[in-house]
Amino acid sequence: MSAVSTIGSAFVRLEPVGPEELSMTEDGQRAHNFLTVAEVAYLTRLSKATVYRLVRAGHMPAVRFGRSYRVTESDVDDYILRATVQDGTPDVRNA
């Protein structure tokens, strides 16, 4: 699945990245790939307001740069795994 984000008047295609394609830091650790709230909303099919609520409630970890929030791709993946429905009933306490 790929997403499209608009930056100014240009379109940017967000392609899925495999582990072998991730950038690495000098000490061999994986570099973080940050997404904007708008990108997270698009990828998860949630509104930006819902993503902001999840971040502010502590359900989705985020980093604040000035007045903007950024969420790592791995934190989005972790949130989706925690929010996955088991036996037809979501466990909203863990989401």
C-alpha positions as CSV (number, residue, x, y, z in Angstrom):
1,M,0.0,0.0,0.0
2,S,1.3,3.4,-0.8
3,A,0.0,6.8,0.3
4,V,0.1,10.1,-1.4
5,S,0.8,13.3,0.6
6,T,0.7,16.8,-0.7
7,I,3.5,19.1,0.3
8,G,2.7,22.6,-1.0
9,S,1.5,22.0,-4.6
10,A,3.7,18.9,-5.1
11,F,2.5,15.3,-4.6
12,V,4.8,12.9,-2.8
13,R,4.3,9.2,-2.9
14,L,4.9,7.3,0.3
15,E,6.1,3.8,-0.6
16,P,6.3,1.0,1.9
17,V,9.9,0.3,2.9
18,G,11.3,-3.1,3.8
19,P,13.7,-3.5,6.7
20,E,16.7,-3.8,4.3
21,E,15.9,-0.4,2.8
22,L,15.7,1.5,6.1
23,S,18.4,4.1,6.8
24,M,20.8,3.2,9.5
25,T,22.7,5.4,12.0
26,E,26.4,5.2,12.4
27,D,26.1,2.9,15.4
28,G,24.0,0.4,13.4
29,Q,20.7,1.5,14.9
30,R,17.6,1.9,12.7
31,A,16.8,5.6,11.9
32,H,13.3,6.7,12.7
33,N,10.9,7.4,9.7
34,F,8.6,10.2,10.9
35,L,5.1,10.8,9.6
36,T,3.0,13.9,10.0
37,V,-0.4,13.8,11.6
38,A,-2.0,14.2,8.1
39,E,0.0,11.3,6.8
40,V,-1.0,9.1,9.8
41,A,-4.6,10.1,9.3
42,Y,-4.4,9.2,5.6
43,L,-2.7,5.8,6.2
44,T,-5.1,4.8,9.0
45,R,-8.3,6.3,7.4
46,L,-8.8,8.4,10.5
47,S,-9.4,12.1,10.7
48,K,-6.6,14.4,11.7
49,A,-8.6,15.4,14.8
50,T,-8.8,11.7,15.8
51,V,-5.0,11.3,15.4
52,Y,-4.5,14.4,17.5
53,R,-6.8,13.0,20.2
54,L,-4.9,9.6,20.2
55,V,-1.6,11.5,20.6
56,R,-2.8,13.8,23.3
57,A,-4.4,10.8,25.2
58,G,-1.1,8.9,25.1
59,H,-2.5,6.1,22.9
60,M,-0.2,6.9,20.0
61,P,3.4,8.0,20.9
62,A,4.6,11.1,19.1
63,V,7.4,13.6,19.1
64,R,6.8,17.3,19.1
65,F,8.9,19.5,16.9
66,G,7.9,23.1,17.7
67,R,4.2,23.2,17.2
68,S,4.0,20.0,15.0
69,Y,3.7,16.4,16.0
70,R,5.5,13.6,14.3
71,V,4.8,9.9,14.7
72,T,7.2,7.1,13.7
73,E,6.0,4.5,11.3
74,S,6.8,1.8,13.9
75,D,4.5,3.6,16.5
76,V,1.7,3.6,13.9
77,D,2.2,-0.1,13.3
78,D,2.3,-0.8,17.1
79,Y,-1.0,1.2,17.6
80,I,-2.7,-0.8,14.8
81,L,-1.6,-4.1,16.4
82,R,-2.9,-3.0,19.8
83,A,-6.2,-1.9,18.3
84,T,-6.8,-5.1,16.4
85,V,-10.1,-6.8,17.2
86,Q,-9.8,-10.1,18.9
87,D,-12.9,-12.5,19.0
88,G,-15.1,-9.7,17.5
89,T,-14.6,-7.4,20.5
90,P,-12.0,-4.6,20.5
91,D,-10.1,-4.1,23.7
92,V,-10.4,-0.3,23.8
93,R,-8.3,-0.1,27.0
94,N,-5.2,-1.1,25.1
95,A,-5.8,0.9,21.9
